Amino acid sequence: MNITELHMREYLNIPIGLRPLHMWRCYMLKNHPGLLVIRNPFTFTGQRYWIARSLRDYPLAPNIVNLDAKHFSSNTVSDWWRELHKCTEKSIAHRLKTSMRWTTLGYHYNWDTKAYDEAMHTLFPIDLFSLSQYFAYVLGFPNYIPQAGIINYYPIGTCLSGHTDHSELNHEAPLFSYSFGQTAIFLIGQNTQEEQPSALFLRSGDVLTMSRESRLCYHAVPRVMKTQKEPWNDFLTIPQWKSKEFFNNSMNFELYDQVTDTCFWMPFNRYIADSRININVRQVFSSDDCL
Ligand code: SIN
């Protein structure tokens, strides 16, 4: 552990499931100031942990999912993952699997009004809070407060059209985007739709942040495609930090251990074998308003 990591341990809980800082590879795009990609700083257990949290736990009520009571049973709306795995009829299971497209956390984004409604608020998951604060601290945003999350689920063949994320009142704070599973082509343009976008691959474990000028730029995911590598199954190449010293109280240790069990991991592996998950974290209000 170096001095920076020692200092951060005093200040923050360092989440488990991450490689040590000196192994991170961080890239900026010349013509997109404020856009930064950290290429997979996660260990394989770390990747599995966030995949399992996004599938099993984050969609649980009272968090909000795109599945509505008109088309799905109330059990499915409140616990989609459990219902998917109880389902033995292949075509119904396929419909359940591919219908889940998003879950919102913390301050819930209202897709109709395109605003955050202060009345629509549930607890922001403490582990994701801690993870995002850690990345923010490392990247020079020590006052960052994660307040809203959107988990996007992309079965292969789905996409996300061009948009800007301007509904947050705080545009100074960065937006964090964690990718897991299959590979996405990510397009990032400028403030208007007239400019040519740049394209990059987002692979499993990659962390993208948008701050400063890039924070309000148009972006899109035109394609999700089968990955060549599965770092969530890559036991050998990544050193694991399993020492008690690095344990962070905000994480679900039971789940962190369970995801290395082949039987437990099997349903998650089946899902992620042909899907991508994106966890998107934002600060909605200014830090002063939150004190
Ligand atoms: C988003 O812009 O909301 C999601 C981007 C992604 O899936 O990488």
py3Dmol code that shows the C-alpha trace and the ligand (Angstrom):
import py3Dmol

protein = """\
ATOM      1  CA  MET A   1       0.000   0.000   0.000  1.00  0.00           C
ATOM      2  CA  ASN A   2       1.475   3.389  -0.923  1.00  0.00           C
ATOM      3  CA  ILE A   3       1.071   6.754   0.840  1.00  0.00           C
ATOM      4  CA  THR A   4      -1.906   7.864  -1.279  1.00  0.00           C
ATOM      5  CA  GLU A   5      -3.762   4.648  -0.538  1.00  0.00           C
ATOM      6  CA  LEU A   6      -2.909   4.956   3.159  1.00  0.00           C
ATOM      7  CA  HIS A   7      -4.236   8.508   3.192  1.00  0.00           C
ATOM      8  CA  MET A   8      -7.412   7.466   1.419  1.00  0.00           C
ATOM      9  CA  ARG A   9      -8.002   4.646   3.843  1.00  0.00           C
ATOM     10  CA  GLU A  10      -8.172   7.207   6.616  1.00  0.00           C
ATOM     11  CA  TYR A  11     -10.604   9.330   4.673  1.00  0.00           C
ATOM     12  CA  LEU A  12     -12.753   6.817   2.842  1.00  0.00           C
ATOM     13  CA  ASN A  13     -13.686   3.187   2.873  1.00  0.00           C
ATOM     14  CA  ILE A  14     -11.812   1.643  -0.039  1.00  0.00           C
ATOM     15  CA  PRO A  15     -14.236  -0.751  -1.712  1.00  0.00           C
ATOM     16  CA  ILE A  16     -13.078  -4.337  -2.116  1.00  0.00           C
ATOM     17  CA  GLY A  17     -13.060  -5.889  -5.575  1.00  0.00           C
ATOM     18  CA  LEU A  18     -10.778  -3.241  -7.075  1.00  0.00           C
ATOM     19  CA  ARG A  19      -7.186  -3.579  -8.232  1.00  0.00           C
ATOM     20  CA  PRO A  20      -4.650  -1.386  -6.444  1.00  0.00           C
ATOM     21  CA  LEU A  21      -4.402   2.166  -7.784  1.00  0.00           C
ATOM     22  CA  HIS A  22      -0.970   1.736  -9.373  1.00  0.00           C
ATOM     23  CA  MET A  23      -2.481  -0.873 -11.748  1.00  0.00           C
ATOM     24  CA  TRP A  24      -5.209   1.421 -13.096  1.00  0.00           C
ATOM     25  CA  ARG A  25      -4.958   2.523 -16.732  1.00  0.00           C
ATOM     26  CA  CYS A  26      -6.671   5.826 -17.258  1.00  0.00           C
ATOM     27  CA  TYR A  27      -7.302   7.505 -20.647  1.00  0.00           C
ATOM     28  CA  MET A  28      -8.613  10.873 -21.799  1.00  0.00           C
ATOM     29  CA  LEU A  29      -9.904  11.693 -25.271  1.00  0.00           C
ATOM     30  CA  LYS A  30      -8.121  14.732 -26.739  1.00  0.00           C
ATOM     31  CA  ASN A  31     -11.196  16.309 -28.304  1.00  0.00           C
ATOM     32  CA  HIS A  32     -13.496  15.552 -25.338  1.00  0.00           C
ATOM     33  CA  PRO A  33     -12.157  17.412 -22.299  1.00  0.00           C
ATOM     34  CA  GLY A  34     -13.529  15.987 -19.069  1.00  0.00           C
ATOM     35  CA  LEU A  35     -14.181  12.532 -20.485  1.00  0.00           C
ATOM     36  CA  LEU A  36     -12.088   9.847 -18.850  1.00  0.00           C
ATOM     37  CA  VAL A  37     -12.015   6.063 -19.122  1.00  0.00           C
ATOM     38  CA  ILE A  38     -10.417   3.778 -16.556  1.00  0.00           C
ATOM     39  CA  ARG A  39      -9.895   0.412 -18.223  1.00  0.00           C
ATOM     40  CA  ASN A  40     -11.250  -2.320 -15.949  1.00  0.00           C
ATOM     41  CA  PRO A  41      -9.942  -1.518 -12.455  1.00  0.00           C
ATOM     42  CA  PHE A  42     -12.063  -4.376 -11.042  1.00  0.00           C
ATOM     43  CA  THR A  43     -10.932  -7.823  -9.942  1.00  0.00           C
ATOM     44  CA  PHE A  44     -12.996 -10.730 -11.244  1.00  0.00           C
ATOM     45  CA  THR A  45     -14.760 -11.010  -7.873  1.00  0.00           C
ATOM     46  CA  GLY A  46     -15.454  -7.280  -7.985  1.00  0.00           C
ATOM     47  CA  GLN A  47     -17.066  -7.618 -11.417  1.00  0.00           C
ATOM     48  CA  ARG A  48     -19.200 -10.537 -10.245  1.00  0.00           C
ATOM     49  CA  TYR A  49     -20.270  -8.640  -7.130  1.00  0.00           C
ATOM     50  CA  TRP A  50     -21.599  -5.616  -9.090  1.00  0.00           C
ATOM     51  CA  ILE A  51     -23.262  -7.836 -11.704  1.00  0.00           C
ATOM     52  CA  ALA A  52     -25.062  -9.779  -8.955  1.00  0.00           C
ATOM     53  CA  ARG A  53     -26.071  -6.598  -7.097  1.00  0.00           C
ATOM     54  CA  SER A  54     -27.463  -5.105 -10.329  1.00  0.00           C
ATOM     55  CA  LEU A  55     -29.509  -8.201 -11.126  1.00  0.00           C
ATOM     56  CA  ARG A  56     -30.619  -9.600  -7.785  1.00  0.00           C
ATOM     57  CA  ASP A  57     -30.777  -6.622  -5.425  1.00  0.00           C
ATOM     58  CA  TYR A  58     -31.048  -3.235  -7.103  1.00  0.00           C
ATOM     59  CA  PRO A  59     -34.317  -4.026  -8.953  1.00  0.00           C
ATOM     60  CA  LEU A  60     -36.055  -4.932  -5.671  1.00  0.00           C
ATOM     61  CA  ALA A  61     -38.954  -2.708  -4.574  1.00  0.00           C
ATOM     62  CA  PRO A  62     -39.087   0.082  -3.492  1.00  0.00           C
ATOM     63  CA  ASN A  63     -36.546   0.836  -6.224  1.00  0.00           C
ATOM     64  CA  ILE A  64     -38.299   1.561  -9.492  1.00  0.00           C
ATOM     65  CA  VAL A  65     -38.077  -0.628 -12.605  1.00  0.00           C
ATOM     66  CA  ASN A  66     -39.412  -0.182 -16.118  1.00  0.00           C
ATOM     67  CA  LEU A  67     -41.694  -3.243 -15.766  1.00  0.00           C
ATOM     68  CA  ASP A  68     -45.234  -2.091 -15.118  1.00  0.00           C
ATOM     69  CA  ALA A  69     -48.192  -3.712 -13.403  1.00  0.00           C
ATOM     70  CA  LYS A  70     -50.217  -3.629 -16.624  1.00  0.00           C
ATOM     71  CA  HIS A  71     -47.957  -6.116 -18.366  1.00  0.00           C
ATOM     72  CA  PHE A  72     -46.297  -8.000 -15.497  1.00  0.00           C
ATOM     73  CA  SER A  73     -47.380  -9.615 -12.226  1.00  0.00           C
ATOM     74  CA  SER A  74     -46.863  -7.625  -9.029  1.00  0.00           C
ATOM     75  CA  ASN A  75     -44.300 -10.258  -7.940  1.00  0.00           C
ATOM     76  CA  THR A  76     -42.292  -9.587 -11.085  1.00  0.00           C
ATOM     77  CA  VAL A  77     -42.449  -5.827 -10.620  1.00  0.00           C
ATOM     78  CA  SER A  78     -41.223  -6.113  -7.029  1.00  0.00           C
ATOM     79  CA  ASP A  79     -38.663  -8.956  -7.434  1.00  0.00           C
ATOM     80  CA  TRP A  80     -37.877  -9.512 -11.084  1.00  0.00           C
ATOM     81  CA  TRP A  81     -34.780 -11.707 -10.559  1.00  0.00           C
ATOM     82  CA  ARG A  82     -36.555 -14.200  -8.312  1.00  0.00           C
ATOM     83  CA  GLU A  83     -39.480 -14.500 -10.742  1.00  0.00           C
ATOM     84  CA  LEU A  84     -37.132 -14.944 -13.703  1.00  0.00           C
ATOM     85  CA  HIS A  85     -35.463 -17.875 -11.970  1.00  0.00           C
ATOM     86  CA  LYS A  86     -38.659 -19.497 -10.851  1.00  0.00           C
ATOM     87  CA  CYS A  87     -39.844 -19.500 -14.427  1.00  0.00           C
ATOM     88  CA  THR A  88     -39.554 -22.867 -16.194  1.00  0.00           C
ATOM     89  CA  GLU A  89     -41.317 -21.957 -19.455  1.00  0.00           C
ATOM     90  CA  LYS A  90     -38.578 -20.967 -21.938  1.00  0.00           C
ATOM     91  CA  SER A  91     -40.478 -18.327 -23.904  1.00  0.00           C
ATOM     92  CA  ILE A  92     -41.842 -16.636 -20.767  1.00  0.00           C
ATOM     93  CA  ALA A  93     -38.365 -16.623 -19.221  1.00  0.00           C
ATOM     94  CA  HIS A  94     -36.993 -15.040 -22.400  1.00  0.00           C
ATOM     95  CA  ARG A  95     -39.663 -12.337 -22.276  1.00  0.00           C
ATOM     96  CA  LEU A  96     -38.934 -11.678 -18.593  1.00  0.00           C
ATOM     97  CA  LYS A  97     -35.207 -11.526 -19.203  1.00  0.00           C
ATOM     98  CA  THR A  98     -35.314  -9.149 -22.129  1.00  0.00           C
ATOM     99  CA  SER A  99     -38.078  -6.897 -20.773  1.00  0.00           C
ATOM    100  CA  MET A 100     -36.013  -5.585 -17.885  1.00  0.00           C
ATOM    101  CA  ARG A 101     -34.353  -2.410 -19.218  1.00  0.00           C
ATOM    102  CA  TRP A 102     -33.765  -0.138 -16.242  1.00  0.00           C
ATOM    103  CA  THR A 103     -33.881   0.285 -12.498  1.00  0.00           C
ATOM    104  CA  THR A 104     -33.563   3.626 -10.717  1.00  0.00           C
ATOM    105  CA  LEU A 105     -32.032   4.217  -7.288  1.00  0.00           C
ATOM    106  CA  GLY A 106     -31.924   7.109  -4.810  1.00  0.00           C
ATOM    107  CA  TYR A 107     -33.580  10.139  -6.383  1.00  0.00           C
ATOM    108  CA  HIS A 108     -35.673   8.548  -9.113  1.00  0.00           C
ATOM    109  CA  TYR A 109     -35.560   9.966 -12.569  1.00  0.00           C
ATOM    110  CA  ASN A 110     -38.997  10.565 -14.006  1.00  0.00           C
ATOM    111  CA  TRP A 111     -38.738   9.565 -17.690  1.00  0.00           C
ATOM    112  CA  ASP A 112     -41.974  11.400 -18.571  1.00  0.00           C
ATOM    113  CA  THR A 113     -41.156  14.783 -17.038  1.00  0.00           C
ATOM    114  CA  LYS A 114     -37.377  14.235 -17.543  1.00  0.00           C
ATOM    115  CA  ALA A 115     -36.764  15.567 -14.051  1.00  0.00           C
ATOM    116  CA  TYR A 116     -35.865  14.292 -10.610  1.00  0.00           C
ATOM    117  CA  ASP A 117     -38.791  14.367  -8.251  1.00  0.00           C
ATOM    118  CA  GLU A 118     -37.704  15.075  -4.657  1.00  0.00           C
ATOM    119  CA  ALA A 119     -40.763  13.203  -3.425  1.00  0.00           C
ATOM    120  CA  MET A 120     -39.657  10.065  -5.284  1.00  0.00           C
ATOM    121  CA  HIS A 121     -36.668   9.078  -3.251  1.00  0.00           C
ATOM    122  CA  THR A 122     -35.453   5.757  -1.860  1.00  0.00           C
ATOM    123  CA  LEU A 123     -32.233   4.896  -0.079  1.00  0.00           C
ATOM    124  CA  PHE A 124     -29.181   5.014  -2.347  1.00  0.00           C
ATOM    125  CA  PRO A 125     -27.291   1.677  -1.941  1.00  0.00           C
ATOM    126  CA  ILE A 126     -24.431   2.214   0.480  1.00  0.00           C
ATOM    127  CA  ASP A 127     -21.972   0.018  -1.462  1.00  0.00           C
ATOM    128  CA  LEU A 128     -22.515   1.912  -4.717  1.00  0.00           C
ATOM    129  CA  PHE A 129     -22.295   5.172  -2.772  1.00  0.00           C
ATOM    130  CA  SER A 130     -18.944   4.121  -1.358  1.00  0.00           C
ATOM    131  CA  LEU A 131     -17.624   2.885  -4.730  1.00  0.00           C
ATOM    132  CA  SER A 132     -18.547   6.123  -6.491  1.00  0.00           C
ATOM    133  CA  GLN A 133     -17.155   8.328  -3.723  1.00  0.00           C
ATOM    134  CA  TYR A 134     -13.903   6.423  -3.968  1.00  0.00           C
ATOM    135  CA  PHE A 135     -13.612   6.973  -7.741  1.00  0.00           C
ATOM    136  CA  ALA A 136     -14.595  10.614  -7.267  1.00  0.00           C
ATOM    137  CA  TYR A 137     -11.943  11.105  -4.606  1.00  0.00           C
ATOM    138  CA  VAL A 138      -9.241   9.494  -6.739  1.00  0.00           C
ATOM    139  CA  LEU A 139     -10.190  11.682  -9.707  1.00  0.00           C
ATOM    140  CA  GLY A 140     -10.160  14.921  -7.707  1.00  0.00           C
ATOM    141  CA  PHE A 141     -13.799  15.402  -6.662  1.00  0.00           C
ATOM    142  CA  PRO A 142     -13.565  14.978  -2.867  1.00  0.00           C
ATOM    143  CA  ASN A 143     -17.015  16.495  -2.172  1.00  0.00           C
ATOM    144  CA  TYR A 144     -18.921  14.251  -4.524  1.00  0.00           C
ATOM    145  CA  ILE A 145     -22.245  12.902  -3.223  1.00  0.00           C
ATOM    146  CA  PRO A 146     -23.796  10.055  -5.241  1.00  0.00           C
ATOM    147  CA  GLN A 147     -27.559  10.621  -5.149  1.00  0.00           C
ATOM    148  CA  ALA A 148     -29.187   8.998  -8.164  1.00  0.00           C
ATOM    149  CA  GLY A 149     -28.462   5.781  -9.996  1.00  0.00           C
ATOM    150  CA  ILE A 150     -29.780   4.241 -13.173  1.00  0.00           C
ATOM    151  CA  ILE A 151     -28.990   0.625 -13.955  1.00  0.00           C
ATOM    152  CA  ASN A 152     -29.386   0.036 -17.696  1.00  0.00           C
ATOM    153  CA  TYR A 153     -29.830  -3.562 -18.859  1.00  0.00           C
ATOM    154  CA  TYR A 154     -28.890  -4.293 -22.464  1.00  0.00           C
ATOM    155  CA  PRO A 155     -29.615  -7.730 -23.881  1.00  0.00           C
ATOM    156  CA  ILE A 156     -27.449  -8.108 -27.028  1.00  0.00           C
ATOM    157  CA  GLY A 157     -29.155  -6.368 -29.929  1.00  0.00           C
ATOM    158  CA  THR A 158     -30.532  -3.487 -27.841  1.00  0.00           C
ATOM    159  CA  CYS A 159     -29.214   0.072 -27.921  1.00  0.00           C
ATOM    160  CA  LEU A 160     -29.658   3.523 -26.388  1.00  0.00           C
ATOM    161  CA  SER A 161     -30.296   6.487 -28.632  1.00  0.00           C
ATOM    162  CA  GLY A 162     -28.436   9.794 -28.495  1.00  0.00           C
ATOM    163  CA  HIS A 163     -29.231  12.008 -25.500  1.00  0.00           C
ATOM    164  CA  THR A 164     -27.729  14.406 -22.990  1.00  0.00           C
ATOM    165  CA  ASP A 165     -27.966  14.067 -19.198  1.00  0.00           C
ATOM    166  CA  HIS A 166     -28.984  17.587 -18.256  1.00  0.00           C
ATOM    167  CA  SER A 167     -31.735  16.958 -15.659  1.00  0.00           C
ATOM    168  CA  GLU A 168     -29.384  17.039 -12.664  1.00  0.00           C
ATOM    169  CA  LEU A 169     -29.255  20.508 -11.094  1.00  0.00           C
ATOM    170  CA  ASN A 170     -25.567  20.056 -10.420  1.00  0.00           C
ATOM    171  CA  HIS A 171     -23.587  19.944 -13.665  1.00  0.00           C
ATOM    172  CA  GLU A 172     -20.246  20.464 -11.931  1.00  0.00           C
ATOM    173  CA  ALA A 173     -20.267  16.998 -10.388  1.00  0.00           C
ATOM    174  CA  PRO A 174     -19.077  14.176 -12.643  1.00  0.00           C
ATOM    175  CA  LEU A 175     -21.239  11.357 -13.898  1.00  0.00           C
ATOM    176  CA  PHE A 176     -19.879   7.846 -13.311  1.00  0.00           C
ATOM    177  CA  SER A 177     -20.707   4.995 -15.624  1.00  0.00           C
ATOM    178  CA  TYR A 178     -19.671   1.395 -14.867  1.00  0.00           C
ATOM    179  CA  SER A 179     -19.901  -1.241 -17.605  1.00  0.00           C
ATOM    180  CA  PHE A 180     -20.188  -4.973 -17.011  1.00  0.00           C
ATOM    181  CA  GLY A 181     -20.737  -7.939 -19.303  1.00  0.00           C
ATOM    182  CA  GLN A 182     -20.874  -7.703 -23.081  1.00  0.00           C
ATOM    183  CA  THR A 183     -19.074  -4.954 -24.992  1.00  0.00           C
ATOM    184  CA  ALA A 184     -20.726  -1.679 -26.026  1.00  0.00           C
ATOM    185  CA  ILE A 185     -19.866   0.776 -28.732  1.00  0.00           C
ATOM    186  CA  PHE A 186     -20.160   4.151 -27.019  1.00  0.00           C
ATOM    187  CA  LEU A 187     -20.524   7.346 -29.056  1.00  0.00           C
ATOM    188  CA  ILE A 188     -19.734  10.725 -27.545  1.00  0.00           C
ATOM    189  CA  GLY A 189     -20.321  13.955 -29.434  1.00  0.00           C
ATOM    190  CA  GLN A 190     -20.477  17.610 -28.412  1.00  0.00           C
ATOM    191  CA  ASN A 191     -23.273  19.913 -27.163  1.00  0.00           C
ATOM    192  CA  THR A 192     -25.274  19.780 -30.366  1.00  0.00           C
ATOM    193  CA  GLN A 193     -26.283  16.915 -32.627  1.00  0.00           C
ATOM    194  CA  GLU A 194     -24.470  18.486 -35.573  1.00  0.00           C
ATOM    195  CA  GLU A 195     -20.930  17.398 -34.633  1.00  0.00           C
ATOM    196  CA  GLN A 196     -19.377  14.042 -35.545  1.00  0.00           C
ATOM    197  CA  PRO A 197     -19.140  11.814 -32.464  1.00  0.00           C
ATOM    198  CA  SER A 198     -16.093   9.808 -31.381  1.00  0.00           C
ATOM    199  CA  ALA A 199     -16.525   6.073 -30.846  1.00  0.00           C
ATOM    200  CA  LEU A 200     -14.989   3.887 -28.185  1.00  0.00           C
ATOM    201  CA  PHE A 201     -15.493   0.392 -26.862  1.00  0.00           C
ATOM    202  CA  LEU A 202     -16.738   0.014 -23.299  1.00  0.00           C
ATOM    203  CA  ARG A 203     -15.775  -3.431 -22.063  1.00  0.00           C
ATOM    204  CA  SER A 204     -16.605  -5.263 -18.889  1.00  0.00           C
ATOM    205  CA  GLY A 205     -15.218  -3.439 -15.854  1.00  0.00           C
ATOM    206  CA  ASP A 206     -14.543  -0.142 -17.643  1.00  0.00           C
ATOM    207  CA  VAL A 207     -15.394   3.020 -15.743  1.00  0.00           C
ATOM    208  CA  LEU A 208     -16.256   6.119 -17.755  1.00  0.00           C
ATOM    209  CA  THR A 209     -16.634   9.527 -16.181  1.00  0.00           C
ATOM    210  CA  MET A 210     -18.020  12.642 -17.755  1.00  0.00           C
ATOM    211  CA  SER A 211     -17.182  15.936 -16.113  1.00  0.00           C
ATOM    212  CA  ARG A 212     -16.564  19.552 -17.171  1.00  0.00           C
ATOM    213  CA  GLU A 213     -17.201  20.153 -20.908  1.00  0.00           C
ATOM    214  CA  SER A 214     -18.117  16.538 -21.609  1.00  0.00           C
ATOM    215  CA  ARG A 215     -20.772  16.425 -18.857  1.00  0.00           C
ATOM    216  CA  LEU A 216     -23.515  17.780 -21.117  1.00  0.00           C
ATOM    217  CA  CYS A 217     -22.456  16.223 -24.410  1.00  0.00           C
ATOM    218  CA  TYR A 218     -24.637  13.999 -26.560  1.00  0.00           C
ATOM    219  CA  HIS A 219     -23.863  10.313 -26.164  1.00  0.00           C
ATOM    220  CA  ALA A 220     -25.363   7.009 -27.258  1.00  0.00           C
ATOM    221  CA  VAL A 221     -24.890   3.252 -27.232  1.00  0.00           C
ATOM    222  CA  PRO A 222     -25.711   2.174 -30.815  1.00  0.00           C
ATOM    223  CA  ARG A 223     -24.602  -1.423 -30.356  1.00  0.00           C
ATOM    224  CA  VAL A 224     -23.929  -4.098 -27.754  1.00  0.00           C
ATOM    225  CA  MET A 225     -21.976  -7.041 -29.050  1.00  0.00           C
ATOM    226  CA  LYS A 226     -20.479 -10.322 -27.904  1.00  0.00           C
ATOM    227  CA  THR A 227     -17.203  -9.862 -26.070  1.00  0.00           C
ATOM    228  CA  GLN A 228     -14.029 -11.858 -26.845  1.00  0.00           C
ATOM    229  CA  LYS A 229     -13.050 -12.068 -23.173  1.00  0.00           C
ATOM    230  CA  GLU A 230     -15.025 -12.642 -20.000  1.00  0.00           C
ATOM    231  CA  PRO A 231     -13.071 -10.889 -17.227  1.00  0.00           C
ATOM    232  CA  TRP A 232     -15.806 -11.808 -14.724  1.00  0.00           C
ATOM    233  CA  ASN A 233     -14.681 -15.433 -15.194  1.00  0.00           C
ATOM    234  CA  ASP A 234     -10.975 -14.705 -15.272  1.00  0.00           C
ATOM    235  CA  PHE A 235      -9.785 -16.265 -11.997  1.00  0.00           C
ATOM    236  CA  LEU A 236      -6.116 -16.432 -12.818  1.00  0.00           C
ATOM    237  CA  THR A 237      -4.948 -13.103 -14.105  1.00  0.00           C
ATOM    238  CA  ILE A 238      -6.108 -10.699 -11.430  1.00  0.00           C
ATOM    239  CA  PRO A 239      -4.685 -10.570  -7.929  1.00  0.00           C
ATOM    240  CA  GLN A 240      -7.411 -10.658  -5.308  1.00  0.00           C
ATOM    241  CA  TRP A 241      -7.439  -8.407  -2.281  1.00  0.00           C
ATOM    242  CA  LYS A 242      -9.123 -10.589   0.235  1.00  0.00           C
ATOM    243  CA  SER A 243      -7.284  -9.529   3.337  1.00  0.00           C
ATOM    244  CA  LYS A 244      -9.540  -8.374   6.178  1.00  0.00           C
ATOM    245  CA  GLU A 245      -7.560  -5.153   6.176  1.00  0.00           C
ATOM    246  CA  PHE A 246      -9.303  -4.067   2.990  1.00  0.00           C
ATOM    247  CA  PHE A 247     -12.793  -4.949   4.058  1.00  0.00           C
ATOM    248  CA  ASN A 248     -15.196  -2.122   3.669  1.00  0.00           C
ATOM    249  CA  ASN A 249     -18.286  -2.115   5.834  1.00  0.00           C
ATOM    250  CA  SER A 250     -20.512  -0.826   3.099  1.00  0.00           C
ATOM    251  CA  MET A 251     -20.266  -3.995   1.010  1.00  0.00           C
ATOM    252  CA  ASN A 252     -22.284  -7.173   1.285  1.00  0.00           C
ATOM    253  CA  PHE A 253     -19.526  -9.611   2.311  1.00  0.00           C
ATOM    254  CA  GLU A 254     -21.815 -12.603   2.112  1.00  0.00           C
ATOM    255  CA  LEU A 255     -22.528 -11.864  -1.543  1.00  0.00           C
ATOM    256  CA  TYR A 256     -18.852 -11.084  -2.181  1.00  0.00           C
ATOM    257  CA  ASP A 257     -17.993 -14.610  -1.040  1.00  0.00           C
ATOM    258  CA  GLN A 258     -20.991 -16.280  -2.698  1.00  0.00           C
ATOM    259  CA  VAL A 259     -20.175 -15.018  -6.197  1.00  0.00           C
ATOM    260  CA  THR A 260     -17.052 -17.205  -6.299  1.00  0.00           C
ATOM    261  CA  ASP A 261     -19.208 -20.307  -5.810  1.00  0.00           C
ATOM    262  CA  THR A 262     -19.893 -21.914  -9.207  1.00  0.00           C
ATOM    263  CA  CYS A 263     -23.457 -22.979  -8.402  1.00  0.00           C
ATOM    264  CA  PHE A 264     -24.438 -19.634  -6.936  1.00  0.00           C
ATOM    265  CA  TRP A 265     -22.884 -17.791  -9.868  1.00  0.00           C
ATOM    266  CA  MET A 266     -24.523 -19.916 -12.593  1.00  0.00           C
ATOM    267  CA  PRO A 267     -27.763 -17.899 -13.148  1.00  0.00           C
ATOM    268  CA  PHE A 268     -25.818 -14.628 -13.180  1.00  0.00           C
ATOM    269  CA  ASN A 269     -23.394 -16.123 -15.673  1.00  0.00           C
ATOM    270  CA  ARG A 270     -26.261 -17.184 -17.931  1.00  0.00           C
ATOM    271  CA  TYR A 271     -27.657 -13.641 -17.921  1.00  0.00           C
ATOM    272  CA  ILE A 272     -24.384 -11.839 -18.532  1.00  0.00           C
ATOM    273  CA  ALA A 273     -23.314 -14.288 -21.292  1.00  0.00           C
ATOM    274  CA  ASP A 274     -25.498 -12.306 -23.701  1.00  0.00           C
ATOM    275  CA  SER A 275     -26.203  -9.008 -21.946  1.00  0.00           C
ATOM    276  CA  ARG A 276     -24.554  -5.844 -20.796  1.00  0.00           C
ATOM    277  CA  ILE A 277     -25.198  -3.929 -17.584  1.00  0.00           C
ATOM    278  CA  ASN A 278     -24.430  -0.257 -17.157  1.00  0.00           C
ATOM    279  CA  ILE A 279     -24.533   1.377 -13.726  1.00  0.00           C
ATOM    280  CA  ASN A 280     -24.834   5.136 -14.027  1.00  0.00           C
ATOM    281  CA  VAL A 281     -24.348   7.331 -10.961  1.00  0.00           C
ATOM    282  CA  ARG A 282     -25.027  11.055 -10.639  1.00  0.00           C
ATOM    283  CA  GLN A 283     -25.065  13.821  -8.066  1.00  0.00           C
ATOM    284  CA  VAL A 284     -28.354  15.659  -8.525  1.00  0.00           C
ATOM    285  CA  PHE A 285     -28.121  18.575  -6.111  1.00  0.00           C
ATOM    286  CA  SER A 286     -25.242  20.768  -5.079  1.00  0.00           C
ATOM    287  CA  SER A 287     -23.133  19.530  -2.159  1.00  0.00           C
ATOM    288  CA  ASP A 288     -24.084  22.628  -0.082  1.00  0.00           C
ATOM    289  CA  ASP A 289     -27.799  21.806  -0.379  1.00  0.00           C
ATOM    290  CA  CYS A 290     -27.090  18.362   1.014  1.00  0.00           C
ATOM    291  CA  LEU A 291     -25.421  19.448   4.254  1.00  0.00           C
TER     292      LEU A 291
END
"""
ligand_1 = """\
8
SIN
C -26.505 6.331 -20.395
O -26.044 7.222 -21.071
O -27.464 6.532 -19.644
C -25.930 4.920 -20.452
C -24.638 4.815 -21.178
C -24.108 3.391 -21.221
O -24.890 2.447 -21.218
O -22.875 3.244 -21.299
"""
view = py3Dmol.view(width=600, height=400)
view.addModel(protein, "pdb")
view.setStyle({"model": 0}, {"cartoon": {"style": "trace"}})
view.addModel(ligand_1, "xyz")
view.setStyle({"model": 1}, {"stick": {}})
view.zoomTo()
view.show()
